C-alpha cells in the first residue's frame, strides 16, 4: 500500500476542510458514524450505538484485520438492514464527506493520532480510554479539538452514570468533610499470556498499520488482539486499561486540576513467566500537599481487605476519605459512612479516638444500575448537536488529564524511583530519563507532531 502519498493527500484534504464550514445537524438528523477498531471494544461500540439508532447510523467501519471488517459488515447488515462501507486505513474513511463523527476503539497507541486526524478532517470524535498513550499526545489532542472546533468525548463512561454522579456530588458538597485521600482499587483477576514465538503475519492483517506509531517488531499472537495491553509500545498495563476508570473517578472527586508535587510507583510482574512487559501488581501515590491519591492495581488473586470489607477478589472501585467519614463507590452503587464523633475537636476528639468510642455508621447505601456506556454516547451526540464541548461529561481535557496520571505512575515505575514535579510545567525536576518518557519515538509516517 502506498502510505506516503495517501498521507499527503489526506493532509491536503484536511487543510482544505479546516478552513471550510461544517454542516449543522438538526434535532432530527441521524449522525452518520464511522467506527475505527473492530475488536472486543469496537464490537461493544456497535452494540451501544445500535441502541441509539434513532440518533445515529453506522455508515462505515475500519480495521486492519479483514476478518474483523467482514464480521462487522455482516453484523450490521443483519441487525440494521444496511451494509456500511469498510476500510483498512482510517485516513480513507476520514475523507468521506458524509461521515459526521468517528468512534475510536483501537489499541491505546493509536488513540491520539486517530483522534487528531479525525479532528483535522472535520469529524467529531468519541475515543476510548485512556485518551492517549503518553502525556504529550494528550496535550496535542486538546489542541486539535480546540483548533478545529470538534467535540471530543473520552470513553470514561462513569461520568455519565447517575449513581456515580450523585456520589461525587456528595463528596464535593462536604458529606465526608475535608477529603484527605482518594483511593483507587483495581483488583482485576487476569492470567499469564505465556510465550508466543514470532511468526508470519496472518493473511488479511495489515501489520504495518497496526503498529502505526510504534517501532517495527515482528508479528506474534501475544502482541495482537487483547494482549497488546501488556506491551509498552502499544499499551499501558492495567493501570491504563481498567485502572484509568478509577483514576478518573478519583480525580473527579478530589476536584484537582493541577499536577502533583511528587509521584511514586512500585510493583512488578510477579509469579508469571511470560512475554508481558507491564506489571501485574502496581501501587502508586500522588502527593498534592494537602491530599493524596493512591492507586492499587492487582491482577493476581486478592482477598478482601480489612480496611474495605465490601471489596472482593475482583473488585474495582474508589474510596474517598474525609475528616468526617468516607464514601465508597463502584458499579454496584455507593455507600456513605459517617464518623460518630462528628466534627468534634481537641480533647474530645482525641478521647474518642484513643478510647475507641469513634465508630462509622452507614448513612447512605444507594444501589446503582451497573455500567452502561449508552448514556455517555448519548451525551456525546447531544454536544454534537449543540456544538458545545462544555456539555461533554468526559471532554478531552478531562480525559487526557486522567490518562496523564496513569502515565505518571508508569513513568515512576519504569525509572524505578520517586519523581518530583514542576507543578507549573508538568515536567519532572532534574530527571532526563523520566522526561523522555513524556512522549515517544514515533515511526514515520505515523507521527504526532508539535503542530496539529
C-alpha positions as CSV (number, residue, x, y, z in Angstrom):
1,X,0.0,0.0,0.0
2,X,1.3,3.5,-0.9
3,X,1.4,5.0,2.6
4,X,3.2,8.3,2.0
5,X,1.2,9.6,-1.0
6,X,-2.0,8.6,0.9
7,X,-0.9,10.6,3.9
8,X,0.0,13.6,1.7
9,X,-3.5,13.6,0.1
10,X,-5.1,13.2,3.5
11,X,-3.2,16.3,4.9
12,X,-4.1,18.4,1.8
13,X,-7.7,17.4,2.1
14,X,-7.7,18.1,5.9
15,X,-6.2,21.5,5.4
16,X,-9.0,22.4,3.0
17,X,-11.6,21.1,5.4
18,X,-10.1,23.1,8.3
19,X,-10.9,26.3,6.5
20,X,-14.5,25.4,5.5
21,X,-17.7,25.4,7.4
22,X,-19.2,22.2,8.6
23,X,-22.9,21.4,8.3
24,X,-25.0,21.9,11.5
25,X,-27.1,18.8,12.3
26,X,-30.8,19.3,13.0
27,X,-32.5,17.8,16.0
28,X,-34.0,15.0,13.8
29,X,-30.9,14.3,11.7
30,X,-29.2,11.0,12.3
31,X,-25.5,11.3,12.9
32,X,-23.5,9.4,10.3
33,X,-20.9,7.5,12.2
34,X,-17.7,5.6,11.4
35,X,-16.2,3.1,13.8
36,X,-12.4,2.6,13.9
37,X,-11.2,-0.6,15.6
38,X,-13.5,-3.7,15.5
39,X,-12.1,-5.9,18.2
40,X,-13.8,-6.5,21.6
41,X,-14.5,-2.9,22.5
42,X,-15.3,-2.0,18.9
43,X,-18.0,-4.7,18.9
44,X,-19.3,-3.1,22.1
45,X,-19.5,0.2,20.3
46,X,-21.6,-1.4,17.6
47,X,-24.0,-2.7,20.2
48,X,-24.3,0.5,22.1
49,X,-24.8,2.7,19.0
50,X,-27.4,0.2,17.9
51,X,-29.4,1.1,21.0
52,X,-29.2,4.7,19.8
53,X,-30.2,4.0,16.2
54,X,-32.7,6.9,16.2
55,X,-29.7,9.2,16.9
56,X,-27.1,7.7,14.6
57,X,-26.4,5.3,11.7
58,X,-23.2,3.3,11.4
59,X,-22.1,4.3,7.9
60,X,-18.6,3.0,7.8
61,X,-16.2,0.6,9.7
62,X,-12.5,0.4,9.7
63,X,-10.0,-2.2,11.0
64,X,-6.6,-3.5,9.9
65,X,-7.9,-7.1,10.1
66,X,-10.0,-8.1,7.1
67,X,-11.8,-10.8,9.0
68,X,-12.9,-8.2,11.6
69,X,-14.3,-5.9,8.9
70,X,-16.2,-8.7,7.3
71,X,-17.8,-9.8,10.6
72,X,-18.8,-6.1,11.4
73,X,-20.4,-5.6,8.0
74,X,-22.3,-8.8,8.2
75,X,-23.5,-8.0,11.8
76,X,-24.7,-4.5,10.8
77,X,-26.5,-5.9,7.7
78,X,-28.2,-8.5,9.8
79,X,-29.2,-6.2,12.7
80,X,-29.8,-2.9,10.9
81,X,-30.5,-3.8,7.3
82,X,-27.7,-2.0,5.6
83,X,-24.1,-2.6,4.7
84,X,-21.6,0.0,5.9
85,X,-18.6,0.9,3.9
86,X,-15.4,-0.8,5.2
87,X,-11.8,0.3,5.2
88,X,-8.4,-0.9,6.3
89,X,-6.9,2.6,6.5
90,X,-8.8,5.1,8.7
91,X,-7.5,8.1,6.6
92,X,-9.5,6.9,3.7
93,X,-12.6,6.7,5.8
94,X,-12.0,10.2,7.3
95,X,-12.0,11.7,3.8
96,X,-15.7,10.7,3.4
97,X,-17.8,13.9,3.4
98,X,-20.9,12.1,4.6
99,X,-19.3,10.9,7.9
100,X,-20.1,13.3,10.8
101,X,-18.3,11.6,13.7
102,X,-16.0,8.7,14.4
103,X,-15.8,6.3,17.3
104,X,-12.2,5.1,18.1
105,X,-11.7,1.7,19.7
106,X,-8.2,1.0,18.5
107,X,-5.3,-0.1,20.7
108,X,-4.0,2.7,23.0
109,X,-1.0,3.7,20.9
110,X,-3.4,4.7,18.1
111,X,-5.9,6.8,20.1
112,X,-4.2,10.2,19.8
113,X,-3.2,10.1,16.1
114,X,-6.6,8.7,15.0
115,X,-8.4,11.4,17.0
116,X,-6.2,14.2,15.7
117,X,-6.5,13.1,12.1
118,X,-10.3,12.9,12.6
119,X,-10.4,16.4,14.0
120,X,-8.3,17.7,11.1
121,X,-10.8,16.0,8.7
122,X,-13.8,17.8,10.4
123,X,-15.1,14.9,12.3
124,X,-16.3,14.8,15.9
125,X,-14.7,12.1,18.0
126,X,-15.6,9.5,20.6
127,X,-12.3,8.0,21.7
128,X,-11.8,5.1,24.1
129,X,-9.9,5.4,27.3
130,X,-7.1,6.0,28.0
131,X,-7.3,9.1,25.9
132,X,-3.6,8.9,24.9
133,X,-0.6,6.6,25.0
134,X,1.6,9.3,26.6
135,X,1.2,12.8,28.1
136,X,2.5,14.7,25.1
137,X,-0.3,13.1,23.0
138,X,-3.0,14.2,25.4
139,X,-1.9,17.8,25.1
140,X,-2.0,17.6,21.3
141,X,-5.5,16.1,21.3
142,X,-6.8,19.0,23.4
143,X,-5.1,21.4,20.9
144,X,-6.6,19.7,17.9
145,X,-10.1,19.7,19.4
146,X,-9.9,23.4,20.1
147,X,-8.3,24.3,16.8
148,X,-10.9,22.5,14.6
149,X,-13.9,23.1,16.9
150,X,-14.5,19.4,17.4
151,X,-16.5,17.6,20.1
152,X,-14.1,15.0,21.6
153,X,-15.5,12.7,24.2
154,X,-13.3,10.2,26.0
155,X,-14.8,6.8,26.9
156,X,-14.8,7.3,30.7
157,X,-18.5,6.3,30.9
158,X,-18.6,6.6,34.7
159,X,-19.0,10.3,34.2
160,X,-22.5,9.6,32.8
161,X,-23.6,7.0,35.3
162,X,-26.3,8.6,37.6
163,X,-25.3,7.0,41.0
164,X,-21.6,7.9,40.4
165,X,-22.5,11.4,39.6
166,X,-24.5,11.6,42.8
167,X,-21.7,10.1,44.8
168,X,-19.2,12.6,43.6
169,X,-21.6,15.5,44.2
170,X,-21.9,14.3,47.8
171,X,-18.1,14.4,48.2
172,X,-18.0,17.9,46.6
173,X,-20.8,19.1,48.9
174,X,-18.8,18.1,52.0
175,X,-20.6,15.0,53.1
176,X,-17.4,13.4,54.4
177,X,-15.8,16.7,55.3
178,X,-12.4,17.7,54.1
179,X,-11.1,15.0,51.7
180,X,-7.5,14.0,52.5
181,X,-7.2,10.8,50.4
182,X,-8.8,9.3,47.3
183,X,-8.0,5.6,46.8
184,X,-8.4,3.7,43.6
185,X,-8.8,-0.1,43.7
186,X,-8.3,-2.2,40.6
187,X,-8.4,-5.8,41.7
188,X,-9.0,-7.4,38.3
189,X,-8.0,-11.1,38.1
190,X,-6.0,-11.8,34.9
191,X,-3.9,-14.7,33.8
192,X,-0.5,-15.2,32.2
193,X,-0.3,-14.8,28.5
194,X,2.6,-17.3,28.2
195,X,5.1,-17.2,25.4
196,X,4.3,-16.8,21.7
197,X,7.0,-17.0,19.0
198,X,7.4,-14.5,16.2
199,X,5.7,-15.8,13.0
200,X,4.4,-14.8,9.6
201,X,1.7,-12.1,9.6
202,X,-1.7,-13.7,9.1
203,X,-3.4,-13.2,5.7
204,X,-5.7,-10.2,5.7
205,X,-3.9,-8.4,8.5
206,X,-2.1,-5.1,7.8
207,X,0.6,-5.3,10.4
208,X,2.3,-2.1,9.4
209,X,-0.8,0.0,10.1
210,X,-1.5,-2.0,13.3
211,X,2.0,-1.0,14.6
212,X,1.4,2.6,13.4
213,X,3.4,4.9,15.7
214,X,5.2,2.0,17.5
215,X,8.6,0.8,16.4
216,X,8.6,-2.1,14.0
217,X,8.5,-5.6,15.6
218,X,7.8,-9.0,14.1
219,X,4.2,-10.3,14.5
220,X,3.3,-12.6,17.3
221,X,0.0,-13.6,18.7
222,X,0.8,-12.1,22.1
223,X,1.4,-8.7,20.5
224,X,-2.0,-8.7,18.8
225,X,-5.7,-8.9,19.9
226,X,-6.2,-8.1,23.6
227,X,-2.7,-8.8,24.8
228,X,-1.3,-5.6,23.2
229,X,-2.3,-4.0,26.5
230,X,0.7,-5.6,28.2
231,X,3.5,-4.2,26.0
232,X,4.8,-0.7,26.5
233,X,4.9,0.1,22.7
234,X,1.1,-0.4,22.3
235,X,-0.5,-0.5,25.8
236,X,-0.1,1.0,29.3
237,X,-0.7,-2.0,31.5
238,X,-3.8,-2.4,33.6
239,X,-3.5,1.0,35.2
240,X,-4.1,2.4,31.7
241,X,-6.7,-0.3,30.9
242,X,-9.2,-0.8,33.8
243,X,-7.3,1.4,36.2
244,X,-7.8,4.6,34.3
245,X,-11.6,4.5,35.0
246,X,-10.9,4.5,38.8
247,X,-8.1,7.2,38.3
248,X,-10.7,9.4,36.5
249,X,-13.2,9.0,39.4
250,X,-10.5,9.8,42.0
251,X,-9.5,13.0,40.3
252,X,-13.2,13.9,39.7
253,X,-13.9,13.5,43.4
254,X,-10.8,15.4,44.6
255,X,-11.6,18.2,42.2
256,X,-7.9,18.8,41.4
257,X,-6.9,20.4,38.2
258,X,-3.1,20.7,38.8
259,X,-0.2,18.4,38.8
260,X,1.0,16.6,42.0
261,X,4.3,17.6,43.7
262,X,5.6,14.1,43.6
263,X,4.8,10.6,42.2
264,X,5.8,7.2,43.5
265,X,5.1,3.8,41.9
266,X,6.3,0.3,42.7
267,X,5.4,-3.2,41.9
268,X,6.4,-5.8,39.4
269,X,5.3,-8.8,37.3
270,X,5.2,-11.5,39.9
271,X,4.6,-15.2,39.6
272,X,4.1,-15.2,35.8
273,X,6.9,-16.2,33.4
274,X,5.8,-14.9,30.1
275,X,6.1,-12.2,27.4
276,X,4.3,-9.5,29.3
277,X,6.3,-6.3,29.9
278,X,3.9,-4.3,32.1
279,X,3.4,-5.1,35.8
280,X,0.6,-7.3,37.2
281,X,1.0,-5.6,40.6
282,X,1.4,-1.9,41.0
283,X,0.9,0.6,43.8
284,X,1.2,4.3,43.1
285,X,0.9,7.5,45.1
286,X,0.4,11.1,44.1
287,X,1.1,13.9,46.6
288,X,-0.8,17.2,46.4
289,X,0.5,18.6,49.6
290,X,-2.9,18.7,51.4
291,X,-4.3,15.5,50.0
292,X,-3.1,12.2,48.5
293,X,-4.3,10.0,45.6
294,X,-3.3,6.3,45.8
295,X,-3.8,3.7,43.1
296,X,-3.7,-0.1,43.7
297,X,-3.7,-2.4,40.7
298,X,-3.6,-6.2,41.2
299,X,-4.1,-8.9,38.6
300,X,-3.2,-11.8,40.9
301,X,-5.7,-13.3,43.5
302,X,-6.6,-10.6,46.0
303,X,-8.5,-11.4,49.3
304,X,-10.9,-8.8,50.8
305,X,-9.1,-6.2,52.8
306,X,-9.8,-5.3,56.4
307,X,-9.8,-1.6,55.5
308,X,-12.6,-2.1,53.0
309,X,-14.6,-5.3,53.8
310,X,-17.0,-4.6,51.0
311,X,-14.3,-5.4,48.4
312,X,-13.5,-8.8,47.0
313,X,-11.0,-10.6,44.7
314,X,-12.4,-9.0,41.6
315,X,-13.3,-5.5,42.9
316,X,-12.8,-2.2,41.0
317,X,-13.9,1.0,42.7
318,X,-13.0,4.0,44.7
319,X,-12.9,5.1,48.3
320,X,-12.8,8.8,49.4
321,X,-11.6,9.5,53.0
322,X,-12.5,12.7,54.8
323,X,-12.3,14.0,58.3
324,X,-16.0,13.3,58.9
325,X,-16.3,9.9,57.2
326,X,-15.7,8.0,54.0
327,X,-17.5,7.1,50.8
328,X,-17.0,4.0,48.6
329,X,-18.4,3.9,45.1
330,X,-18.3,1.2,42.3
331,X,-20.6,-0.1,39.6
332,X,-23.0,-1.6,42.2
333,X,-23.7,1.7,43.9
334,X,-22.2,3.9,46.7
335,X,-22.1,3.8,50.4
336,X,-21.6,6.7,52.8
337,X,-20.2,6.2,56.3
338,X,-20.2,9.0,58.9
339,X,-18.0,9.2,62.0
340,X,-20.0,9.0,65.2
341,X,-17.5,11.6,66.6
342,X,-18.7,14.2,64.1
343,X,-16.6,17.2,63.8
344,X,-15.5,17.4,67.4
345,X,-12.0,18.7,68.1
346,X,-9.4,19.0,70.7
347,X,-9.5,16.8,73.8
348,X,-12.9,15.3,73.0
349,X,-11.7,14.2,69.6
350,X,-8.5,12.7,71.0
351,X,-10.5,10.9,73.6
352,X,-12.9,9.5,71.0
353,X,-10.0,8.1,69.0
354,X,-7.9,6.8,71.9
355,X,-10.9,5.4,73.8
356,X,-12.3,3.6,70.9
357,X,-15.6,5.4,71.0
358,X,-15.5,6.6,67.4
359,X,-17.4,4.4,65.0
360,X,-18.5,4.8,61.4
361,X,-22.2,4.4,60.7
362,X,-23.5,3.7,57.2
363,X,-25.8,6.7,56.5
364,X,-26.5,6.1,52.8
365,X,-26.5,3.0,50.6
366,X,-27.6,3.7,47.1
367,X,-27.8,0.9,44.6
368,X,-26.6,1.5,41.0
369,X,-27.7,0.2,37.7
370,X,-24.3,-1.2,36.7
371,X,-22.0,0.1,34.0
372,X,-23.7,1.5,30.9
373,X,-22.0,3.3,28.1
374,X,-25.2,4.2,26.2
375,X,-25.9,7.4,28.2
376,X,-22.3,8.5,27.7
377,X,-22.6,8.2,23.9
378,X,-26.0,10.0,24.1
379,X,-24.2,12.8,25.9
380,X,-21.7,12.9,23.0
381,X,-24.5,13.2,20.4
382,X,-26.2,16.0,22.5
383,X,-22.9,18.0,22.4
384,X,-22.5,17.5,18.7
385,X,-26.0,18.9,18.0
386,X,-25.4,21.8,20.3
387,X,-21.8,22.4,19.1
388,X,-20.8,23.0,22.7
389,X,-17.9,20.9,24.1
390,X,-18.7,22.1,27.6
391,X,-21.7,19.8,27.6
392,X,-19.5,16.7,27.3
393,X,-19.2,14.8,30.6
394,X,-15.7,13.5,29.7
395,X,-14.4,16.2,27.4
396,X,-10.9,15.6,26.0
397,X,-9.2,17.9,28.5
398,X,-10.7,15.8,31.3
399,X,-9.9,12.5,29.7
400,X,-6.3,13.5,28.8
401,X,-5.6,14.5,32.4
402,X,-6.9,11.3,33.8
403,X,-4.8,9.3,31.4
404,X,-1.8,11.5,32.3
405,X,-1.9,10.4,35.9
406,X,-1.7,6.8,34.7
407,X,1.3,7.7,32.6
408,X,2.9,9.5,35.5
409,X,2.6,6.3,37.6
410,X,4.1,4.2,34.8
411,X,7.0,6.6,34.3
412,X,7.8,6.4,38.0
413,X,7.5,2.6,37.9
414,X,9.8,2.3,34.8
415,X,12.6,4.6,36.1
416,X,12.4,2.8,39.5
417,X,12.3,5.8,41.8
418,X,10.1,8.6,43.1
419,X,9.8,11.7,41.0
420,X,9.3,15.3,41.9
421,X,7.3,17.5,39.5
422,X,7.3,21.1,38.4
423,X,3.7,21.7,39.1
424,X,3.6,24.6,36.5
425,X,5.1,22.8,33.5
426,X,4.1,19.3,34.2
427,X,7.7,18.1,33.7
428,X,9.9,16.3,36.2
429,X,12.6,18.1,38.1
430,X,16.2,17.1,37.2
431,X,15.3,13.8,35.7
432,X,16.1,13.5,31.9
433,X,15.1,9.8,31.8
434,X,11.7,10.4,33.2
435,X,11.1,13.5,31.0
436,X,12.0,11.4,27.9
437,X,9.0,9.2,28.7
438,X,6.5,12.0,28.5
439,X,6.5,11.3,24.8
440,X,7.7,8.5,22.5
441,X,9.9,7.9,19.5
442,X,7.4,7.8,16.6
443,X,7.8,5.7,13.5
444,X,7.3,7.7,10.3
445,X,4.8,8.4,8.8
446,X,2.7,7.8,12.0
447,X,3.8,10.8,13.9
448,X,2.0,13.1,16.4
449,X,3.7,16.4,15.6
450,X,4.2,19.5,17.6
451,X,1.7,21.3,15.3
452,X,-1.7,19.7,14.9
